[in-house]
């Protein structure tokens, strides 16, 4: 499978039911994902498997992630969303 196809699928997976999530995920995918380490890429893909309401609560700081391994990725996403 080509890298371009993988990126297109990832962009599609970032399209969520909430515009707020799209606005957080898109800058990271467009600016940083391809240069990220394989471990960071995997963690991002795992994060995308979570449901929208959980993601929304975590990204807004309402609740901590159910798995603490997601916290660094959340911080990275928020940093790119501010750019």
Secondary structure as GFF3:
##gff-version 3
##sequence-region A 1 83
A	DSSP	alpha_helix	3	14	.	.	.	ID=ss1
A	DSSP	alpha_helix	19	31	.	.	.	ID=ss2
A	DSSP	three_ten_helix	33	35	.	.	.	ID=ss3
A	DSSP	alpha_helix	38	48	.	.	.	ID=ss4
A	DSSP	alpha_helix	52	59	.	.	.	ID=ss5
A	DSSP	three_ten_helix	68	70	.	.	.	ID=ss6
A	DSSP	alpha_helix	71	82	.	.	.	ID=ss7
###
